Amino acid sequence: MTNTKGKRRGTRYMFSGPFRKHGVVPLATYMRIYKKGDIVDIKGMGTVQKGMPHKCYHGKTGRVYNVTQHAVGIIVNKQVKDSCELPCGCWELNLSPS
């Protein structure tokens, strides 16, 4: 096998759902309201590909600094690679309150 340098390389178990929790995302996840200053945990979900954070942010804790209709901007205090700020993305589904 060659060219194992993809964006989702090494995420087979990282982004998979827990046992008996696969499939449709519960509506409570969509209805959750985030405000500026909220502390959230970033966790990628394999069931939703749109707006999935990079694997280097998986499991990190950040603070919400921007909320729009379809996206949430997060600042990660611990520097990851070159940046410590996640640009706005559609991450409502990939967040959980800390």
C-alpha positions as semicolon CSV with decimal commas, in nm:
position;residue;x (nm);y (nm);z (nm)
1;M;0,000;0,000;0,000
2;T;0,133;0,339;-0,092
3;N;0,047;0,703;-0,037
4;T;-0,084;0,681;0,320
5;K;-0,084;1,057;0,369
6;G;-0,454;1,140;0,354
7;K;-0,645;1,390;0,564
8;R;-0,822;1,117;0,764
9;R;-0,519;0,887;0,791
10;G;-0,519;0,685;1,114
11;T;-0,874;0,775;1,219
12;R;-1,045;0,437;1,183
13;Y;-1,115;0,404;1,554
14;M;-1,081;0,772;1,644
15;F;-1,390;0,891;1,453
16;S;-1,600;0,576;1,492
17;G;-1,897;0,580;1,724
18;P;-1,914;0,375;2,044
19;F;-2,069;0,030;2,056
20;R;-2,443;0,035;1,963
21;K;-2,431;0,414;1,901
22;H;-2,388;0,414;1,522
23;G;-2,623;0,571;1,269
24;V;-2,843;0,878;1,296
25;V;-2,730;1,162;1,521
26;P;-2,984;1,248;1,797
27;L;-3,177;1,573;1,755
28;A;-3,054;1,700;2,093
29;T;-2,711;1,735;1,935
30;Y;-2,851;1,970;1,672
31;M;-3,056;2,173;1,921
32;R;-2,771;2,246;2,164
33;I;-2,701;2,620;2,201
34;Y;-2,346;2,750;2,229
35;K;-2,257;3,099;2,350
36;K;-1,936;3,298;2,349
37;G;-1,706;3,187;2,627
38;D;-1,845;2,833;2,653
39;I;-1,582;2,566;2,703
40;V;-1,627;2,271;2,468
41;D;-1,456;1,944;2,381
42;I;-1,385;1,874;2,016
43;K;-1,461;1,520;1,906
44;G;-1,497;1,419;1,543
45;M;-1,788;1,200;1,436
46;G;-1,751;0,968;1,140
47;T;-2,123;0,981;1,063
48;V;-2,107;1,351;0,973
49;Q;-1,834;1,443;0,727
50;K;-1,931;1,806;0,673
51;G;-1,728;2,040;0,890
52;M;-1,526;1,762;1,050
53;P;-1,229;1,901;1,244
54;H;-0,879;1,779;1,167
55;K;-0,763;1,477;1,363
56;C;-0,501;1,683;1,549
57;Y;-0,787;1,868;1,727
58;H;-0,967;1,548;1,833
59;G;-1,008;1,539;2,211
60;K;-0,887;1,896;2,262
61;T;-1,074;2,148;2,477
62;G;-1,137;2,499;2,350
63;R;-1,335;2,816;2,410
64;V;-1,610;2,941;2,178
65;Y;-1,525;3,285;2,038
66;N;-1,764;3,313;1,745
67;V;-2,113;3,175;1,686
68;T;-2,293;3,202;1,352
69;Q;-2,607;3,037;1,218
70;H;-2,427;2,731;1,086
71;A;-2,087;2,733;1,253
72;V;-1,899;2,775;1,579
73;G;-1,549;2,924;1,603
74;I;-1,321;2,780;1,871
75;I;-0,990;2,884;2,021
76;V;-0,775;2,595;2,141
77;N;-0,542;2,709;2,415
78;K;-0,285;2,439;2,356
79;Q;-0,099;2,507;2,033
80;V;-0,162;2,239;1,773
81;K;0,091;2,231;1,490
82;D;0,117;2,593;1,373
83;S;-0,212;2,749;1,479
84;C;-0,403;2,772;1,803
85;E;-0,729;2,894;1,648
86;L;-0,978;2,685;1,457
87;P;-1,144;2,888;1,184
88;C;-1,523;2,884;1,185
89;G;-1,656;2,549;1,077
90;C;-1,978;2,355;1,093
91;W;-1,884;2,188;1,419
92;E;-2,206;2,188;1,618
93;L;-2,219;1,813;1,575
94;N;-1,857;1,757;1,668
95;L;-1,870;1,948;1,999
96;S;-1,976;1,857;2,348
97;P;-1,990;2,083;2,655
98;S;-1,690;2,038;2,879
